[in-house]
Structures are given as C-alpha cells and as structure tokens.
Amino acid sequence: MALFHSLSDPTRLAIARRLAGGEARVVDLTGELGLAQSTVSSHLACLRDCGLVDFRPQGRASVYRLARPELLDMFREAEAVLEATGNAVALCPNYGHPTERKVAR
C-alpha cells in the first residue's frame, strides 16, 4: 500500500509519469510540469526515499530516472483498467469527496 500512497499525490504521480518517458533534470521537470524548483525537489526526495526514482550526477546537476522499470508496466496496466472502467470510478461515493469535519467550539 505504501507504493500507492507514494503515488497518490498528483505532483509525485506527474513526476513519475514524466520519468516513465525518460530521464530528466529538476530544471526540465519544473519547466515541463510548471512547478517550483523546491516543489519538484521535495517530491523527488520523497520518491527517492521510497525507492521509486534514483539519480546520477551530470556536471552540477542530477539526472533523475525511474529506479524500478516495473513501474512502466504498472502505469500501462492502470491505464488499461481506467480505460475499461471509464468513469465508473467517479461514481464511488468516497472518491473525491473529503470527509467533512466539524470544528469543535
């Protein structure tokens, strides 16, 4: 379940999906995803700590890549499931509806 939790954040998922297409530097990811450098760096650190991405030095920069090629298969399979189920996920009563919490007074 930790794998799905690490990819449940839309930014981390976007980074992982981008890296599925090939290696990238932080500056590449910030430009392509329209995110701040600090945001990309912190999410890359999380993905690195989870063992999902790794990096190699290139001059003064680091080039990131998926550490587990199996993630490519997982992404393909997830896309196939989503294609087969269509919008059925949106009908799930728990999907996209955060629990309302009352503030104690």
N, C-alpha and C positions, 0 to 999 in steps of 0.2 A: 504494500500500500504506500510505502514511502516514495516509491517511484512516481506514482500517480499524484501524490501530494506535491512532490517537487516540480512536476509539470503542470499543476493546476493553476499556477499563476500565469495569466495571459502573457506577461512580458517574458518569463522564462520559457514558456512554450514557443513564443515567436522566435526567441534566440535559438532554441534547439532546432526548430523547423528550418531556420535560415542556415544553421550549421549543417543540417542534413544535405544542403546543396553544395557544401564545400567549406573550406577553411575561411576564416575572416579575422581581421584585427578589430580591436574595440572601435577604432575610428570608422571602420567600414560598417559595423553594426549600428553605431549611433546615427550615421548618415542614412542608412537603408531603413532603419526602424523609426527614425525621428525621435530618438530618446536621448536624454542627457548622458554624458560620459559616466557620471557617478552611478546612474541607474543601471546602465549596462554592466559596469564593472562589478557592482554588488550582486547582480543576478548571475553573472558569470562565476563569481566566487561561490555562490550557493550551488550552482550546477557542478562546479569543480569539486566542492566538498562532497557532493552526492555521488561523485564518480561518473557523471554523465558526460562531462567535457574535460579535455586536457588542452595543454598549450605547448608551444615550442617558441623559444626566443628567435626573433628575426631583427637583428640590429637592436635598436632601443625599444622596439615594440614586441608584443607577444601575438602569436597567431593561434587562434582557437579552433578546435575541431571536436567533433563528437568522439568520445572515448569508446563508446560501445556501438559498433556498426549494427547491432541488433535493433537499435532504436529506429533505424530506417525501416526495418520490417514492421515494427510496431506502429509507426506512423502510417504505413501503407495499409495495414490491417484495420486501423482505426478509421481511416478514410473510407474503406470498403464497408465497414459496419455503418458509418454515418450515411453513406450513400444508400444502403439497403433500408435503413430505418427512416430515412427522410426527416421530417420534422417531428417525429414521434417523441423525441427527447423533450421537446418543448411542452408536451402535454403532461410530463411528470409533475406532480403537484409540488415537489421540493425543488425543482430546477429553477434557478433564477429568482427565487422568492425568499429573500433573507428573513429569518425569524424576527418578528417584531418584538422588541424588548421594551417593557415599560420601565420608566425611570422611577425609582423609589423616592418618595418625598418625605 
